[in-house]
């Protein structure tokens, strides 16, 4: 059943959420965010995800407190659809895992799409999409906050209740 969220309707099924002006009404939906078409938010098991960066203990504790306080996840993580590599959301993923949750809301993207870009936040570390994939698959992680991904049209403010992630 669709629920009005701001000016949007949000429709939830067992494994995915749809966003758009007619969510849950049987039409192809489009995400109202920037330029990409509607992104389906999938509920993914945390255990299959691959990190490419370490997490900051200080940031992790802040995010755990925020998640507990809110009772929901406000933003989905972003994953490479081919390898389930976390492109954005390392801290949210680790926080949910540490809090005992087994699943996380995620948007899977084609990492080879030219619209998806990555830059290094550190002057001494060169980052490319290929180096992100190699690092994640080798499990030799970059330091915390090394990369910054630009994903056009990514959903924001999804507010998925924690009980959906058990």
C-alpha positions in Angstrom: 0.0 0.0 0.0 1.5 3.4 -1.0 2.2 5.9 1.7 2.5 9.6 1.1 6.0 10.9 2.1 6.3 14.6 1.5 5.1 15.1 -2.1 5.9 11.5 -3.0 4.3 8.1 -2.6 6.4 5.3 -1.3 5.3 1.7 -2.0 6.9 -1.2 -0.2 7.0 -4.9 -1.1 8.8 -7.6 0.8 12.2 -6.9 -0.9 12.0 -3.5 -2.5 10.7 0.0 -2.3 9.5 2.1 -5.2 9.5 5.9 -5.2 7.6 8.3 -7.4 4.5 10.2 -7.8 2.5 7.0 -8.5 4.3 4.4 -6.4 2.4 1.3 -6.0 -0.2 2.1 -8.7 1.1 -0.4 -11.3 3.0 2.0 -13.5 6.6 2.4 -14.4 7.9 4.8 -11.8 10.5 7.5 -12.1 12.7 8.8 -9.3 12.2 12.6 -9.0 15.8 13.1 -8.1 18.0 14.7 -10.8 18.5 12.7 -14.1 18.4 9.0 -13.5 15.3 7.0 -14.0 13.7 5.4 -10.9 16.0 3.3 -8.8 14.6 0.3 -7.0 15.8 0.1 -3.5 16.5 -3.5 -2.7 16.9 -5.0 0.8 20.2 -6.9 0.6 21.9 -9.3 3.1 24.9 -7.5 4.7 27.0 -10.6 4.6 27.4 -10.6 0.8 28.7 -7.0 0.6 32.3 -6.1 -0.1 33.9 -3.0 1.4 36.7 -1.1 -0.3 37.4 1.3 2.6 37.9 1.0 6.4 35.5 2.9 8.7 36.3 5.6 11.3 35.4 4.4 14.8 34.3 7.9 15.8 32.0 8.3 12.8 30.7 4.7 13.3 29.6 5.5 16.9 27.8 8.7 15.8 26.0 6.8 13.0 25.0 4.0 15.5 23.5 6.5 17.8 21.7 8.3 15.0 20.2 5.0 13.7 19.0 4.0 17.2 17.5 7.4 17.7 15.7 7.6 14.4 14.5 4.0 14.4 15.1 3.9 10.6 17.7 4.2 7.9 17.5 7.6 6.2 19.6 6.8 3.1 20.2 3.6 1.1 23.8 2.5 0.4 25.0 2.4 -3.2 26.4 -0.9 -4.5 28.2 -2.1 -7.7 25.6 -4.4 -9.1 28.1 -6.9 -10.5 30.3 -7.5 -7.4 28.2 -6.1 -4.5 31.0 -3.6 -3.7 29.9 -0.8 -1.4 30.4 2.5 -3.3 28.8 4.6 -0.7 27.6 3.6 2.8 30.5 1.8 4.6 29.7 3.4 7.9 25.9 2.7 7.6 26.6 -0.9 6.7 29.0 -1.5 9.6 26.7 0.3 12.0 23.7 -1.9 11.1 25.8 -5.0 11.2 27.2 -4.1 14.7 23.7 -3.4 15.9 22.7 -6.9 14.9 20.8 -6.2 11.7 21.2 -8.7 8.8 20.0 -6.6 5.9 20.4 -3.1 4.4 18.5 -1.0 1.9 20.7 -0.6 -1.3 20.6 0.8 -4.8 22.5 -1.3 -7.3 24.2 0.7 -10.0 26.2 -0.1 -13.2 29.6 0.9 -12.0 30.9 1.0 -15.5 28.3 3.7 -16.5 30.1 6.9 -17.4 27.7 8.9 -15.3 29.0 7.2 -12.2 32.3 8.9 -11.2 34.9 8.5 -8.5 37.6 10.8 -7.2 40.2 10.5 -4.4 39.8 12.5 -1.3 43.5 12.0 -0.5 46.3 13.6 -2.5 48.7 10.7 -2.0 46.3 7.9 -3.2 45.2 7.6 -6.8 41.7 6.2 -7.2 40.0 4.7 -10.3 36.9 2.5 -10.6 39.3 -0.5 -11.4 41.3 0.2 -8.3 38.1 0.2 -6.2 37.1 -3.1 -7.6 40.5 -4.7 -7.1 40.8 -3.4 -3.6 37.4 -4.7 -2.6 37.9 -8.1 -4.1 41.4 -8.4 -2.5 40.0 -7.3 0.9 43.0 -4.9 1.3 41.0 -1.8 2.2 41.8 1.8 1.6 41.8 4.1 4.6 38.6 5.7 5.7 37.0 8.3 3.4 39.5 7.8 0.6 37.0 7.8 -2.3 34.1 10.0 -3.2 31.5 8.6 -5.6 29.2 10.8 -7.7 26.0 8.9 -8.5 23.5 11.1 -10.4 19.9 10.6 -9.3 20.5 8.7 -6.1 17.5 8.4 -3.8 17.6 10.4 -0.6 15.5 10.4 2.6 14.1 6.9 2.2 13.4 6.3 5.9 13.2 2.5 6.0 12.2 1.2 9.4 14.7 -1.0 11.2 12.3 -3.9 11.7 12.4 -4.5 7.9 16.2 -5.2 8.2 16.1 -8.0 10.8 
